[in-house]
Each structure stands twice: as structure tokens, then as C-alpha cells.
Amino acid sequence: MAVHTAAHHSTGQVLPFRESLMAMLGISFVTMLVALDQTVVGTALPTIVAELRGFELYAWVATSYLLTSVITVPIFGRLGDYYGRKPFVIASIVVFTVASVLCGLANSMMFLVLARGLQGIGGGMLVGTAFACIADLFPDNVVRLRWQVLMSSAFGIANAVGPSLGGFLTQYYGWRSVFYVNLPVGVLSLFFVWRFLPHLRHVAHKGKMRLDWPGAVLIAVALGALQLFVELLPKHGVSLETATLLVASAAAGFVLWKWEMRCDYAILPIDMFRNQSLAALFTLAILGGFTMFSLLFYAPLLFQGGFGMSPQGAGMMITPLVVFITIGSILNGRIVTRLSNPNRMLYIGFGCLAVSCLGVVVATHTMPRALLLVFMLLGGLGLGFVMPNLTVFAQQTAGRQHLGIATALLQSLRMIGGMIGTALTGTLVSHLYASGVSLALERDHAMRWFADLSDPQILINHEGQQTLLAQLSAAGHNGAMLLEAAREALVAAIHIGLAVAAVVAVVSVWQSRRVPLVRLKRQSEPVILAE
């Protein structure tokens, strides 16, 4: 394989405009592949469980995917630095697409869970390598921010159409089509990546490369145990099982830290965490993930379960949040390059997120829909200002040698922040809601229906509500009043949960002070073309 320095065809980019566009389309289709899958599957899950009859494994359809993906992101981020990212992007598309077909062929819930785990490996490889490919193609940060809009647009489109597409496919073509839809997108992305994405490397390694397998195993144990902990915490609270997982995660993390400090070929370069700027950016990724996923998960539940909106109505309320992530990214690319202090965009972005969360906290079912839409819009705008800047700032600070692992770590830490956010917010919401429902049922001497009302999904399931109302009425209880009390309990619980997310967003604004001034460099650096 010939290795030589790639020529720059224009300021800040490795390829001519047409080839750059084709390569970016490939990366955008890859992003769409993962984002589309995450949004369409959730809509089909109730139908899947009804057919395959494995409700005890319901949560594991999502958990198995998250578990394997969060483990593989940092591992393949580092391997991409060593060997170049193109082979891993191609492999990840193949793994993800094949796993999607296996999901569609599943004849039992256990088979589906295992196939979703394989799909998560492909998804983790994609996230760990695809985001860093943009920095390979566009060494100039200013040019990169403008091209990054394509990926943000693909992500926004997939998130906007995903839930509706999932519902449409499930209703008219069956739940298996939800997984098969990944096949044409996968083939399309594979063609563009194979044909147009160059195989670039930043460091020419001499001699035989050694892989840090102990480091990879320790990352898997630390992140895997943490993922299982946050999944089980809302359901079981602090128990021996959850405490053991947390201790195992912390112990594996400590051993990983010690091992990587001594390892000459570390998969996780510890010196990155000693860098003040990178440490601050990594912290912001965790805090941003906490706020973002809390808002994305619990605002729809508030609108449907608390305010009684239809799924379509709730979807319309969430649309500005998703769409304005893309619009915010486009605006950010135009604004941040003109600022003498680009760090200001972090303050503005997290500030918008805080206002969005606070707006939902004070929201009531009588609040004008236009005002609610404004709060959702501000949340999307804030995320559009924060996410691309965190990535570019981290890539510039880490330097070419650690570009892939820095990008992958940022994505991993955002996912970890999201895991922690949804777990803590979920635990808080579940306990507060159950407490409110219990109080209302006790007052009416109707505690035998606690099991039916303790799951907030009853406030969305209209058929279940009719059955419950009939039972309560037959027993001489005012079912409508008890349902309304449950709605009020849910609204109060989510308000408190999202108030925590708002506090985290405010802390993020304060934490942004710790990021040293980032100067977006115009000069481009040579890379290694390994083809």
C-alpha cells in the first residue's frame, strides 16, 4: 500500500469540491442510518412485543444496542487513528446493515435482543469513526464547520421523519419493515463511502502495531457496568444488584486509568485528560448529554401523558426541537467563524437549553401552544450551537495524533451523560409519580388499582383507560377524577425532573468558563493518504 502526503486542492480541504461533496454525502447517509434506526424502532416496539411475546425483554431491545455501542465507540475511535478510518466505516456499515436484516428476521425476543446487540457494535463503530472523517477531509476548522452542516442536516431529517416513518411502516407493512428500511440506506452509504471516501492516516507507523487489548476489555467492563447500572436504577432503585454494578464500573475505571498510564500503546491516552481545555470540553459533553436526553425523553411524555395531546400533536411540539438542531448548526457555522471569541457560542447554546428546560418546567396544559413551540425551538437552537462547537474545539485541541479518540470520547461522554440523565430523571419521575398516584388512590380507598395507574403509559393508552374507568365505575369510584389526579402527579413529577436538567444546563453555562479561549485555525495540516 502506497503512503504519501495528500495534496490539498483548496484551502482547508483534501479533495476537490465534487469529491468532497460525494464523500460527505456518504458520511451523511451513514449518520442517517444510525439516527433513523434509533427513532423508528421505538415506535414499533409495542407491536413487536405483542407478536413475539417477550415483555420481560422489552427494555433489552434498546439496552443491548446501547450497551454494545457505548463500548465500541472509543475503541474504534482509537483504531481509526492508528489505521485510518475508511476500513472501519465500511465494516461498520456492513455489520449494521446485516444486523438490521437479522432483526427483521427475528422469531423470538431473545434473537431480536442478540441481533440488536450486533447492530449496536456496528452503530458504535460508525459513531466512533464517521464523525472524525470530517476532520480528515477538512483540516481547516472554519471550512469543516461549514461542511458539517450536511451531517447535521442528515441527523435532523432522520430524527424528524423517524417516528412518523416508524408508525407508517409498522401499520401498513408490519414491524419487520422498520428494520428492513436500513437496507437501502446502508447500500447507498456503502457505495458513496467505498467510492469517494479517501483512506487517510495522520501518523505513519513504523514496525508492527500493538493493540491495547487489556485497555479495550477494561473500557468494555467500565462502560458496560455503568450502562446496566443506569438501566436498572429507575426500576430497582439502590439495591445490592445496582450497587454491585456501580462498584464494578468504578473499579474497572480505576484499573483502566492505572493501566493506561503505564501502557506505551494506550488505547485511551491519559495525557488528554490532563489537558485543561479537553477536560473542560469532556465535562461539557457529559452535562450537555444529561440535559439533551432528559428533554428529548420526558417532554413528549409530558405533552401526551400530562397534557393529553395526541401522539401526532406531541410530535408536532417536538419537531422544532429536532429541526432547529440543524438550523442552529447552520447558523453556528456562519456566526462562530466571525467571532473573536468563539467560546461565546457555548454560553449562548447552553443558555438557550436552560431557558428551554425552564420553559417546559413552568408549562401547563393551558399554556399557548405557540409559546411551547418557542421553548422547543430554543432547545434545538441551543443544541445546534453546542454540539458542533464541542466537536471542533476538541478536535483542534487534541491535535492530529489523537483526533479520532478525542472525537469518539466526546460522543461517548455525551451518551454517558444522556444515560445518567435519563436514569436519574427517570428514577425521580417514577418515584414522584407513584407517590402522587398512591396518595390520590388512598384518599379514595382505591389502592387495589395502584398497579394499573402506577405506570404512566396508562395516561397515553386510551383503550387501557376505558377498561380501567369501567372497573373503577363498577366499584363506585370516580375514575375520571383519579385519572386527572394521575395526570397532575405526572406533570408535577416531570416538572421536577426537568428542573434538574435546567440546573445542569445552568451549571454548563458556568462550566464553559473553564474552556480556554479557542482560536479557530485557518491553516491546514498534511495528512497521510494510505491508498
QUITAQUI-V758295 format. One record per residue. N is the residue number from 0. RES is the residue in one letter. SS is DSSP state (helix for helix, strand for strand, loop for the rest). PHI is phi as a letter, one per 30 degrees, with the letter a starting at -180 (999 if undefined). OMEGA is omega as a letter, one per 20 degrees, with the letter a starting at -180 (999 if undefined). Layout:
((N & RES & SS & PHI & OMEGA) (N & RES & SS & PHI & OMEGA))
This chain:
((0 & M & loop & 999 & r) (1 & A & loop & d & r) (2 & V & loop & b & r) (3 & H & strand & b & a) (4 & T & strand & d & a) (5 & A & loop & d & r) (6 & A & loop & d & r) (7 & H & loop & c & a) (8 & H & loop & d & r) (9 & S & strand & a & a) (10 & T & loop & e & r) (11 & G & loop & i & r) (12 & Q & strand & b & a) (13 & V & loop & d & a) (14 & L & loop & c & r) (15 & P & loop & d & a) (16 & F & helix & e & a) (17 & R & helix & d & r) (18 & E & helix & d & r) (19 & S & helix & d & r) (20 & L & helix & d & a) (21 & M & helix & d & r) (22 & A & helix & d & a) (23 & M & helix & d & r) (24 & L & helix & d & r) (25 & G & helix & d & r) (26 & I & helix & d & r) (27 & S & helix & d & r) (28 & F & helix & d & r) (29 & V & helix & d & r) (30 & T & helix & d & a) (31 & M & helix & d & a) (32 & L & helix & e & a) (33 & V & helix & d & a) (34 & A & helix & d & a) (35 & L & helix & d & a) (36 & D & helix & d & a) (37 & Q & helix & d & a) (38 & T & helix & c & a) (39 & V & helix & d & a) (40 & V & helix & d & a) (41 & G & helix & e & a) (42 & T & helix & d & a) (43 & A & helix & d & a) (44 & L & helix & e & r) (45 & P & helix & e & r) (46 & T & helix & d & r) (47 & I & helix & d & a) (48 & V & helix & d & a) (49 & A & helix & d & a) (50 & E & helix & d & a) (51 & L & helix & d & r) (52 & R & loop & h & r) (53 & G & loop & b & a) (54 & F & helix & d & a) (55 & E & helix & d & r) (56 & L & helix & c & a) (57 & Y & loop & e & a) (58 & A & loop & d & a) (59 & W & helix & d & r) (60 & V & helix & d & r) (61 & A & helix & d & a) (62 & T & helix & d & a) (63 & S & helix & d & r) (64 & Y & helix & d & a) (65 & L & helix & d & a) (66 & L & helix & d & a) (67 & T & helix & d & a) (68 & S & helix & d & a) (69 & V & helix & d & r) (70 & I & helix & d & a) (71 & T & helix & d & a) (72 & V & helix & e & a) (73 & P & helix & d & a) (74 & I & helix & d & a) (75 & F & helix & d & r) (76 & G & helix & d & r) (77 & R & helix & d & r) (78 & L & helix & d & r) (79 & G & helix & d & r) (80 & D & helix & d & a) (81 & Y & helix & d & a) (82 & Y & helix & c & a) (83 & G & loop & j & a) (84 & R & loop & c & a) (85 & K & helix & e & a) (86 & P & helix & e & a) (87 & F & helix & d & r) (88 & V & helix & d & r) (89 & I & helix & d & a) (90 & A & helix & d & a) (91 & S & helix & d & r) (92 & I & helix & d & a) (93 & V & helix & d & a) (94 & V & helix & d & a) (95 & F & helix & d & a) (96 & T & helix & d & r) (97 & V & helix & d & r) (98 & A & helix & d & r) (99 & S & helix & d & r) (100 & V & helix & d & r) (101 & L & helix & d & r) (102 & C & helix & e & r) (103 & G & helix & d & a) (104 & L & loop & c & a) (105 & A & loop & e & r) (106 & N & loop & c & r) (107 & S & loop & a & a) (108 & M & helix & d & r) (109 & M & helix & d & r) (110 & F & helix & d & a) (111 & L & helix & d & r) (112 & V & helix & d & r) (113 & L & helix & d & r) (114 & A & helix & d & r) (115 & R & helix & d & r) (116 & G & helix & d & r) (117 & L & helix & d & r) (118 & Q & helix & d & r) (119 & G & helix & d & r) (120 & I & helix & d & r) (121 & G & helix & d & r) (122 & G & helix & d & r) (123 & G & helix & d & r) (124 & M & helix & d & r) (125 & L & helix & d & a) (126 & V & helix & d & a) (127 & G & helix & d & a) (128 & T & helix & c & a) (129 & A & helix & d & a) (130 & F & helix & d & a) (131 & A & helix & d & r) (132 & C & helix & d & a) (133 & I & helix & d & r) (134 & A & helix & d & r) (135 & D & helix & d & a) (136 & L & helix & d & a) (137 & F & loop & b & a) (138 & P & loop & d & r) (139 & D & loop & d & a) (140 & N & helix & d & a) (141 & V & helix & d & r) (142 & V & helix & d & a) (143 & R & helix & d & a) (144 & L & helix & d & a) (145 & R & helix & d & a) (146 & W & helix & d & a) (147 & Q & helix & d & r) (148 & V & helix & e & r) (149 & L & helix & e & r) (150 & M & helix & d & r) (151 & S & helix & d & r) (152 & S & helix & d & r) (153 & A & helix & d & r) (154 & F & helix & d & a) (155 & G & helix & d & a) (156 & I & helix & d & a) (157 & A & helix & d & a) (158 & N & helix & d & a) (159 & A & helix & d & a) (160 & V & helix & c & a) (161 & G & helix & e & a) (162 & P & helix & e & r) (163 & S & helix & d & r) (164 & L & helix & d & r) (165 & G & helix & d & r) (166 & G & helix & d & a) (167 & F & helix & d & a) (168 & L & helix & d & a) (169 & T & helix & d & a) (170 & Q & helix & d & a) (171 & Y & helix & c & a) (172 & Y & helix & b & r) (173 & G & loop & i & a) (174 & W & loop & d & a) (175 & R & helix & d & r) (176 & S & helix & d & r) (177 & V & helix & d & r) (178 & F & helix & d & a) (179 & Y & helix & d & a) (180 & V & helix & d & r) (181 & N & helix & d & a) (182 & L & helix & d & r) (183 & P & helix & d & r) (184 & V & helix & d & r) (185 & G & helix & d & r) (186 & V & helix & d & r) (187 & L & helix & d & a) (188 & S & helix & d & r) (189 & L & helix & d & r) (190 & F & helix & d & a) (191 & F & helix & d & a) (192 & V & helix & d & a) (193 & W & helix & d & a) (194 & R & helix & d & a) (195 & F & helix & c & a) (196 & L & loop & d & r) (197 & P & loop & d & r) (198 & H & loop & c & a) (199 & L & strand & c & r) (200 & R & strand & b & a) (201 & H & loop & c & a) (202 & V & loop & b & r) (203 & A & loop & d & a) (204 & H & loop & d & r) (205 & K & loop & c & r) (206 & G & loop & i & a) (207 & K & loop & d & r) (208 & M & loop & d & r) (209 & R & loop & c & a) (210 & L & loop & c & a) (211 & D & loop & d & a) (212 & W & helix & d & r) (213 & P & helix & e & r) (214 & G & helix & d & r) (215 & A & helix & d & r) (216 & V & helix & d & a) (217 & L & helix & d & r) (218 & I & helix & d & a) (219 & A & helix & d & a) (220 & V & helix & d & a) (221 & A & helix & d & a) (222 & L & helix & d & r) (223 & G & helix & d & r) (224 & A & helix & d & r) (225 & L & helix & d & r) (226 & Q & helix & d & r) (227 & L & helix & d & r) (228 & F & helix & d & a) (229 & V & helix & d & r) (230 & E & helix & d & a) (231 & L & helix & d & a) (232 & L & helix & e & a) (233 & P & helix & d & a) (234 & K & helix & d & a) (235 & H & helix & c & a) (236 & G & loop & i & r) (237 & V & loop & d & a) (238 & S & loop & b & r) (239 & L & helix & d & a) (240 & E & helix & d & a) (241 & T & helix & d & r) (242 & A & helix & d & r) (243 & T & helix & d & r) (244 & L & helix & d & r) (245 & L & helix & d & r) (246 & V & helix & d & r) (247 & A & helix & d & r) (248 & S & helix & d & a) (249 & A & helix & d & a) (250 & A & helix & d & r) (251 & A & helix & d & r) (252 & G & helix & d & r) (253 & F & helix & d & r) (254 & V & helix & d & r) (255 & L & helix & e & a) (256 & W & helix & e & a) (257 & K & helix & d & a) (258 & W & helix & d & a) (259 & E & helix & d & r) (260 & M & helix & d & a) (261 & R & helix & c & a) (262 & C & loop & d & a) (263 & D & loop & d & a) (264 & Y & loop & b & a) (265 & A & loop & d & r) (266 & I & loop & d & r) (267 & L & loop & b & a) (268 & P & loop & d & a) (269 & I & loop & d & a) (270 & D & helix & d & r) (271 & M & helix & d & a) (272 & F & helix & d & r) (273 & R & helix & d & r) (274 & N & loop & d & a) (275 & Q & helix & e & a) (276 & S & helix & d & r) (277 & L & helix & d & r) (278 & A & helix & e & r) (279 & A & helix & d & r) (280 & L & helix & d & r) (281 & F & helix & d & r) (282 & T & helix & d & r) (283 & L & helix & d & r) (284 & A & helix & d & r) (285 & I & helix & d & a) (286 & L & helix & d & r) (287 & G & helix & d & r) (288 & G & helix & d & r) (289 & F & helix & e & a) (290 & T & helix & d & a) (291 & M & helix & d & a) (292 & F & helix & d & r) (293 & S & helix & d & a) (294 & L & helix & d & a) (295 & L & helix & d & a) (296 & F & helix & d & a) (297 & Y & helix & c & r) (298 & A & helix & d & r) (299 & P & helix & d & r) (300 & L & helix & d & r) (301 & L & helix & d & a) (302 & F & helix & d & a) (303 & Q & helix & d & a) (304 & G & helix & d & a) (305 & G & helix & d & a) (306 & F & loop & c & r) (307 & G & loop & i & r) (308 & M & loop & d & r) (309 & S & loop & d & r) (310 & P & helix & e & r) (311 & Q & helix & d & r) (312 & G & helix & d & r) (313 & A & helix & d & r) (314 & G & helix & d & r) (315 & M & helix & d & r) (316 & M & helix & d & a) (317 & I & helix & d & a) (318 & T & helix & e & r) (319 & P & helix & e & r) (320 & L & helix & d & a) (321 & V & helix & d & a) (322 & V & helix & d & a) (323 & F & helix & d & r) (324 & I & helix & d & r) (325 & T & helix & d & a) (326 & I & helix & d & r) (327 & G & helix & d & r) (328 & S & helix & d & r) (329 & I & helix & d & r) (330 & L & helix & d & a) (331 & N & helix & e & r) (332 & G & helix & d & r) (333 & R & helix & d & a) (334 & I & helix & d & a) (335 & V & helix & d & a) (336 & T & helix & d & a) (337 & R & helix & c & a) (338 & L & loop & c & r) (339 & S & loop & d & r) (340 & N & loop & b & a) (341 & P & loop & d & a) (342 & N & loop & e & a) (343 & R & helix & e & a) (344 & M & helix & d & r) (345 & L & helix & d & r) (346 & Y & helix & e & a) (347 & I & helix & d & a) (348 & G & helix & d & r) (349 & F & helix & d & r) (350 & G & helix & d & r) (351 & C & helix & d & r) (352 & L & helix & d & r) (353 & A & helix & d & r) (354 & V & helix & d & r) (355 & S & helix & d & r) (356 & C & helix & d & r) (357 & L & helix & d & r) (358 & G & helix & d & r) (359 & V & helix & d & r) (360 & V & helix & d & a) (361 & V & loop & c & a) (362 & A & loop & d & r) (363 & T & loop & b & a) (364 & H & loop & d & r) (365 & T & loop & c & r) (366 & M & loop & d & r) (367 & P & loop & e & a) (368 & R & helix & d & a) (369 & A & helix & d & r) (370 & L & helix & d & r) (371 & L & helix & d & r) (372 & L & helix & d & r) (373 & V & helix & d & r) (374 & F & helix & d & r) (375 & M & helix & d & r) (376 & L & helix & e & a) (377 & L & helix & d & r) (378 & G & helix & d & r) (379 & G & helix & d & r) (380 & L & helix & d & r) (381 & G & helix & d & r) (382 & L & helix & d & r) (383 & G & helix & d & r) (384 & F & helix & d & a) (385 & V & helix & d & a) (386 & M & helix & d & a) (387 & P & helix & d & a) (388 & N & helix & d & r) (389 & L & helix & e & a) (390 & T & helix & d & a) (391 & V & helix & d & r) (392 & F & helix & d & a) (393 & A & helix & d & r) (394 & Q & helix & d & a) (395 & Q & helix & d & a) (396 & T & helix & d & a) (397 & A & helix & d & a) (398 & G & loop & i & a) (399 & R & helix & d & a) (400 & Q & helix & d & a) (401 & H & helix & c & a) (402 & L & helix & e & a) (403 & G & helix & d & a) (404 & I & helix & d & r) (405 & A & helix & d & r) (406 & T & helix & d & a) (407 & A & helix & d & r) (408 & L & helix & d & r) (409 & L & helix & d & r) (410 & Q & helix & d & r) (411 & S & helix & d & a) (412 & L & helix & d & r) (413 & R & helix & d & r) (414 & M & helix & d & r) (415 & I & helix & d & r) (416 & G & helix & e & r) (417 & G & helix & d & r) (418 & M & helix & e & a) (419 & I & helix & d & a) (420 & G & helix & d & a) (421 & T & helix & d & r) (422 & A & helix & d & a) (423 & L & helix & d & r) (424 & T & helix & d & r) (425 & G & helix & d & r) (426 & T & helix & d & r) (427 & L & helix & d & a) (428 & V & helix & d & a) (429 & S & helix & d & a) (430 & H & helix & d & a) (431 & L & helix & d & r) (432 & Y & helix & d & a) (433 & A & helix & d & r) (434 & S & helix & d & r) (435 & G & helix & d & r) (436 & V & helix & d & r) (437 & S & helix & d & a) (438 & L & helix & d & a) (439 & A & helix & d & a) (440 & L & helix & d & r) (441 & E & helix & d & a) (442 & R & helix & d & a) (443 & D & loop & c & a) (444 & H & loop & h & a) (445 & A & loop & b & a) (446 & M & helix & d & a) (447 & R & helix & d & r) (448 & W & helix & c & a) (449 & F & helix & d & a) (450 & A & helix & d & a) (451 & D & helix & d & a) (452 & L & helix & c & a) (453 & S & loop & d & r) (454 & D & loop & c & a) (455 & P & helix & d & r) (456 & Q & helix & d & r) (457 & I & helix & d & a) (458 & L & helix & d & r) (459 & I & loop & c & a) (460 & N & loop & d & a) (461 & H & helix & d & r) (462 & E & helix & d & r) (463 & G & helix & d & r) (464 & Q & helix & d & a) (465 & Q & helix & d & r) (466 & T & helix & d & a) (467 & L & helix & d & r) (468 & L & helix & d & r) (469 & A & helix & d & r) (470 & Q & helix & d & a) (471 & L & helix & d & a) (472 & S & helix & d & r) (473 & A & helix & d & a) (474 & A & loop & c & r) (475 & G & loop & i & r) (476 & H & loop & c & r) (477 & N & loop & d & a) (478 & G & helix & d & a) (479 & A & helix & d & r) (480 & M & helix & d & a) (481 & L & helix & d & r) (482 & L & helix & d & r) (483 & E & helix & d & r) (484 & A & helix & d & r) (485 & A & helix & d & r) (486 & R & helix & d & r) (487 & E & helix & d & r) (488 & A & helix & d & r) (489 & L & helix & d & r) (490 & V & helix & e & a) (491 & A & helix & d & a) (492 & A & helix & d & a) (493 & I & helix & d & r) (494 & H & helix & e & a) (495 & I & helix & d & r) (496 & G & helix & e & a) (497 & L & helix & d & r) (498 & A & helix & d & r) (499 & V & helix & d & r) (500 & A & helix & d & r) (501 & A & helix & d & r) (502 & V & helix & d & r) (503 & V & helix & d & r) (504 & A & helix & d & r) (505 & V & helix & d & r) (506 & V & helix & d & r) (507 & S & helix & d & r) (508 & V & helix & e & r) (509 & W & helix & d & a) (510 & Q & helix & d & a) (511 & S & helix & d & r) (512 & R & helix & d & a) (513 & R & helix & d & r) (514 & V & loop & d & r) (515 & P & loop & e & a) (516 & L & loop & e & r) (517 & V & loop & c & r) (518 & R & loop & c & r) (519 & L & loop & d & a) (520 & K & loop & d & r) (521 & R & loop & d & a) (522 & Q & loop & d & r) (523 & S & loop & c & a) (524 & E & loop & c & r) (525 & P & loop & d & r) (526 & V & loop & b & a) (527 & I & strand & c & r) (528 & L & strand & c & a) (529 & A & loop & c & r) (530 & E & loop & b & 999))
